Amino acid sequence: MPQQKRPTLADVAAAAGVSKAAASRVVNDAPGVAPQTREHVRRVIERLGWRPDPAARALASGHGDVIELVVVDDPSCFSDNPYYGRVTAGILLELAGGHVQLRVHVIEEARAAALLPTLAGTVSLGALLLNVSPARAAGFHARCDRVVTMGPSAPGVPYVDMENAAGTAMAVRHLHETGRRRIAAVHGQEGNPDADARREGYARTVRDLGLPDISAIGKFRPEQGYELTQRLLAEDPAVDAIVAGNDQMATGVMRALAHLGRRVPQDVAVVGFDNCIIASSLTPALTSVHQPVEEMAAAATRALINRQIAPHWRLVFPAGLRIRESSHQ
């Protein structure tokens, strides 16, 4: 049999012969309704079996359980960086169908020191921190223990992560197995835990394979991938492969190689990191270390909702490599 439709507040108003506004005032015990009308509406509510929708009430009142997504970056980067979109999608997938809301805060670095402590004092259900420095994450955690960072942070701060060092090691070994011997790397910024781990994985693996360390450090931005590739190829024209700190940097790497007249993968193979949507849309398609960003964000959200977070809590996902045309012929 088809499931019976849940009665709405509009159904209550129609059955009671009053406006929806009047029915709402009865439900919220607000003034403005005659006593006999109030009692009549309550009898209709009982007869119909109407119950308030917690999500709708939370949205209408501005209260209720909220997950805070806190991103420290230039606001323009939030729409430009697919990683942020994937984190948001993972949170929303976990919240779908429930009463918990998502609230997003994008804070410029210059204002982070002033705004983060205040925000920590207003957290409802929990907060997910993204691109927040370890020192600031520790300060946030000291004021609010219902917090998870995307990536490892300061000691004791709960986090969700993936095997970053192992992922970069997979990339280097794949390139070595395909015959590449001068494998360079363009890394993300120092002090970023993900970038630091990926850089360590690269350095350890080229050392174990007896290869030279040919690398440069920048930021997780396309223009940085472009500039660092230009520099590395000027210093060492024999480079035959490049591992990028993330897929955004990899797009800059491939653009620089095209401007230098180097073919991908015939002359220089390229591997990215994250396996975001741009990886498969590039030409040639980009080999990339897969980071299950949506699953990581969903897991962190689920732990916050279920109140499973405690100091030193962590959840680490395995890395994988998605091989495409940019790294093999």
C-alpha positions as MATLAB code, in Angstrom:
seq = 'MPQQKRPTLADVAAAAGVSKAAASRVVNDAPGVAPQTREHVRRVIERLGWRPDPAARALASGHGDVIELVVVDDPSCFSDNPYYGRVTAGILLELAGGHVQLRVHVIEEARAAALLPTLAGTVSLGALLLNVSPARAAGFHARCDRVVTMGPSAPGVPYVDMENAAGTAMAVRHLHETGRRRIAAVHGQEGNPDADARREGYARTVRDLGLPDISAIGKFRPEQGYELTQRLLAEDPAVDAIVAGNDQMATGVMRALAHLGRRVPQDVAVVGFDNCIIASSLTPALTSVHQPVEEMAAAATRALINRQIAPHWRLVFPAGLRIRESSHQ';
ca = [
       0.000    0.000    0.000;
       1.248    3.535   -0.709;
       2.627    5.361    2.313;
       0.167    7.889    3.785;
       1.174   11.508    3.228;
       2.388   13.225    6.355;
       0.018   16.098    7.252;
       1.446   19.591    6.932;
       0.728   22.775    8.806;
      -1.254   23.916    5.774;
      -3.441   20.789    6.141;
      -4.063   21.688    9.785;
      -5.031   25.249    8.844;
      -7.420   24.058    6.111;
      -9.090   21.463    8.362;
      -9.501   24.004   11.172;
     -10.781   26.738    8.843;
      -8.063   29.208    9.875;
      -5.116   30.819    8.130;
      -1.718   29.143    8.122;
      -0.384   32.107   10.107;
      -2.996   31.497   12.815;
      -2.172   27.789   12.926;
       1.505   28.674   13.241;
       0.790   30.989   16.176;
      -1.055   28.148   17.933;
       1.799   25.719   17.334;
       4.377   28.218   18.635;
       2.132   29.331   21.537;
       2.256   32.900   20.238;
      -0.380   35.563   21.014;
      -2.966   36.774   18.535;
      -5.427   33.837   18.520;
      -8.719   33.693   20.455;
      -8.809   30.997   23.188;
     -11.662   29.047   21.560;
      -9.888   29.103   18.194;
      -6.653   27.996   19.823;
      -8.395   25.032   21.440;
     -10.117   24.131   18.159;
      -6.824   24.127   16.248;
      -5.203   21.938   18.908;
      -8.017   19.379   18.564;
      -7.481   19.331   14.772;
      -3.727   18.823   15.298;
      -4.422   15.855   17.560;
      -6.969   14.378   15.125;
      -4.661   14.690   12.100;
      -1.590   13.510   13.994;
       0.451   16.500   12.843;
       4.013   16.703   14.176;
       6.529   19.529   13.603;
       9.336   18.908   11.121;
      12.542   19.485   13.134;
      14.515   20.568   10.063;
      11.886   23.086    9.019;
      11.614   24.480   12.530;
      15.384   24.815   12.816;
      15.570   26.634    9.493;
      12.699   28.915   10.389;
      14.022   29.823   13.824;
      17.706   29.996   12.989;
      18.401   27.544   15.821;
      18.968   23.822   16.022;
      21.989   21.601   15.488;
      24.586   23.037   13.126;
      27.839   21.757   11.654;
      30.279   24.589   10.992;
      32.643   24.302    8.022;
      35.514   26.716    8.631;
      37.873   27.472    5.737;
      40.832   29.839    6.044;
      41.604   31.136    2.559;
      40.873   33.950    0.176;
      37.082   33.873   -0.456;
      37.624   33.719   -4.220;
      39.517   30.447   -3.797;
      36.498   28.698   -2.290;
      34.777   28.571   -5.678;
      38.001   28.035   -7.647;
      39.338   25.088   -5.644;
      37.489   21.805   -6.342;
      38.778   20.353   -3.052;
      36.575   22.741   -1.070;
      33.565   21.758   -3.136;
      34.241   18.076   -2.523;
      34.465   18.606    1.240;
      31.165   20.507    1.196;
      29.525   17.775   -0.893;
      30.677   15.102    1.550;
      29.206   16.979    4.508;
      25.898   17.561    2.739;
      25.631   13.893    1.733;
      25.904   12.954    5.400;
      23.385   15.594    6.494;
      20.792   14.755    3.814;
      17.428   13.819    5.266;
      18.295   14.878    8.814;
      17.668   17.972   10.888;
      21.292   19.151   11.154;
      22.223   22.234    9.131;
      25.527   23.238    7.524;
      26.959   26.717    7.995;
      30.044   27.755    5.992;
      32.625   30.328    7.098;
      35.353   31.408    4.659;
      37.864   33.544    6.556;
      40.790   35.430    5.093;
      44.163   34.631    6.639;
      44.577   38.222    7.860;
      41.363   37.959    9.912;
      41.749   34.374   11.144;
      43.523   35.244   14.399;
      40.699   37.558   15.428;
      37.689   35.583   14.172;
      38.502   31.938   14.953;
      38.446   32.255   18.795;
      35.064   33.998   18.646;
      33.665   31.365   16.292;
      34.906   28.562   18.552;
      32.727   29.917   21.334;
      29.548   29.729   19.247;
      29.779   26.165   17.883;
      26.569   24.178   18.254;
      27.093   20.535   17.277;
      30.626   20.610   15.893;
      33.102   22.198   13.503;
      35.167   20.907   10.596;
      38.346   22.935   10.029;
      39.948   23.218    6.606;
      43.239   24.910    5.776;
      43.582   26.115    9.382;
      47.152   26.207   10.706;
      48.040   23.751   13.510;
      48.566   26.592   16.006;
      45.162   28.104   15.273;
      43.486   24.697   15.249;
      44.965   24.041   18.696;
      43.565   27.348   19.925;
      40.162   26.514   18.457;
      40.233   23.067   20.093;
      41.112   24.612   23.463;
      37.849   26.592   23.304;
      35.713   23.916   21.604;
      36.464   20.195   21.773;
      33.782   19.375   19.176;
      36.127   19.865   16.255;
      37.787   17.812   13.504;
      40.437   19.025   11.079;
      40.789   17.839    7.492;
      44.351   16.559    7.692;
      46.583   16.158   10.757;
      47.048   19.215   12.908;
      48.389   20.064   16.353;
      48.884   17.237   18.897;
      45.602   16.162   20.446;
      43.369   17.817   17.840;
      41.041   15.204   16.232;
      41.473   14.777   12.484;
      40.540   12.781    9.415;
      43.257   12.143    6.859;
      44.588    9.886    4.133;
      47.969    8.234    3.618;
      49.580   11.230    1.934;
      53.173   10.021    2.075;
      52.181    6.588    0.777;
      50.240    8.212   -2.056;
      53.234   10.199   -3.287;
      55.407    7.100   -2.948;
      52.953    5.240   -5.222;
      53.241    8.020   -7.792;
      57.055    7.986   -7.793;
      57.281    4.191   -7.993;
      54.767    4.108  -10.848;
      56.877    6.596  -12.803;
      60.043    4.647  -12.033;
      58.446    1.405  -13.238;
      57.599    3.086  -16.547;
      61.252    3.994  -17.083;
      61.483    7.522  -15.731;
      64.757    8.323  -13.981;
      64.735   12.099  -13.385;
      61.499   12.457  -11.454;
      60.944   16.001  -10.183;
      58.310   17.271   -7.759;
      56.488   20.564   -7.206;
      55.276   20.634   -3.620;
      52.632   22.555   -1.704;
      53.425   25.073    0.998;
      55.583   24.311    4.020;
      53.605   24.036    7.241;
      50.602   22.495    5.523;
      50.393   18.955    7.017;
      49.231   17.352    3.758;
      51.966   19.060    1.732;
      54.598   18.180    4.323;
      53.615   14.487    4.275;
      53.567   14.343    0.467;
      56.969   16.013    0.322;
      58.358   13.488    2.824;
      56.930   10.599    0.792;
      58.618   11.905   -2.360;
      62.004   12.491   -0.680;
      62.054    9.065    0.959;
      61.057    7.218   -2.216;
      63.552    8.873   -4.583;
      66.236    8.203   -1.980;
      65.252    4.535   -1.720;
      65.322    4.232   -5.527;
      68.700    5.940   -5.818;
      67.259    8.884   -7.781;
      68.109   12.582   -7.405;
      65.823   14.869   -5.424;
      64.700   17.494   -7.942;
      62.021   19.550   -6.253;
      60.641   22.972   -5.480;
      58.146   24.271   -2.920;
      55.257   26.618   -3.666;
      51.514   26.657   -2.985;
      48.575   24.492   -4.041;
      47.755   26.802   -6.960;
      47.906   26.353  -10.776;
      50.143   29.397  -11.233;
      52.627   27.927   -8.766;
      52.749   24.658  -10.710;
      53.468   26.678  -13.840;
      56.212   28.834  -12.308;
      57.972   25.984  -10.499;
      57.973   23.803  -13.618;
      59.547   26.605  -15.643;
      62.248   26.933  -12.986;
      62.981   23.211  -12.637;
      63.202   22.623  -16.387;
      65.534   25.613  -16.779;
      67.805   24.169  -14.094;
      67.542   20.531  -15.246;
      66.313   20.076  -18.849;
      66.647   16.291  -18.515;
      63.647   15.997  -16.159;
      61.382   13.286  -17.587;
      58.573   13.220  -14.996;
      56.929   15.571  -12.504;
      54.857   14.745   -9.431;
      52.587   17.639   -8.473;
      51.446   18.463   -4.943;
      47.815   18.466   -6.056;
      45.762   18.429   -9.258;
      45.565   22.208   -9.397;
      49.351   22.442   -9.441;
      49.383   19.683  -12.070;
      47.294   21.811  -14.441;
      49.949   24.511  -14.178;
      52.678   21.909  -14.736;
      51.044   20.696  -17.944;
      50.524   24.239  -19.203;
      54.204   25.077  -18.597;
      55.319   21.925  -20.388;
      53.162   22.833  -23.384;
      54.716   26.308  -23.502;
      58.183   24.741  -23.348;
      57.377   22.401  -26.216;
      57.523   19.272  -24.032;
      54.981   16.572  -24.846;
      53.022   14.798  -22.119;
      53.719   11.935  -21.529;
      56.247   11.295  -24.336;
      58.822   13.793  -23.048;
      57.657   14.414  -19.489;
      55.138   12.319  -17.563;
      52.900   14.065  -15.005;
      51.103   12.784  -11.907;
      48.765   14.877   -9.749;
      47.245   14.361   -6.318;
      43.563   14.372   -5.186;
      41.935   12.850   -8.299;
      39.396   15.666   -8.464;
      37.093   16.178  -11.421;
      39.666   18.132  -13.433;
      41.992   15.104  -13.553;
      39.862   13.170  -16.032;
      38.876   16.270  -18.005;
      42.421   17.354  -18.939;
      44.060   16.445  -22.230;
      45.834   14.130  -21.826;
      43.849   12.852  -18.839;
      45.819   13.206  -15.632;
      47.137   10.292  -13.598;
      46.419   11.212   -9.989;
      46.622    9.856   -6.456;
      43.033    9.328   -5.357;
      42.002   11.079   -2.171;
      38.478   10.079   -1.003;
      37.622   13.631    0.048;
      33.841   13.206    0.121;
      34.101   10.044    2.231;
      36.555   11.736    4.609;
      34.314   14.767    5.115;
      31.251   12.551    5.572;
      33.059   10.415    8.163;
      34.141   13.494   10.129;
      30.590   14.875   10.016;
      29.129   11.551   11.136;
      31.520   11.395   14.090;
      30.568   14.926   15.148;
      26.833   14.209   14.891;
      27.203   10.975   16.875;
      29.390   12.722   19.462;
      32.227   10.261   18.957;
      34.959   12.910   18.975;
      37.541   12.849   21.749;
      41.093   14.222   22.004;
      43.520   12.295   19.778;
      40.621   10.842   17.717;
      41.685   10.209   14.134;
      40.578    8.338   11.042;
      43.023    7.659    8.191;
      41.955    6.499    4.715;
      44.217    4.530    2.340;
      45.651    6.095   -0.818;
      45.209    4.759   -4.336;
      46.556    5.655   -7.775;
      44.340    6.286  -10.816;
      46.535    5.779  -13.869;
      45.642    7.740  -17.000;
      47.327    8.961  -20.189;
      49.567   11.636  -18.614;
      51.992    9.094  -17.153;
      52.274    6.306  -19.707;
      52.324    5.909  -23.481;
];
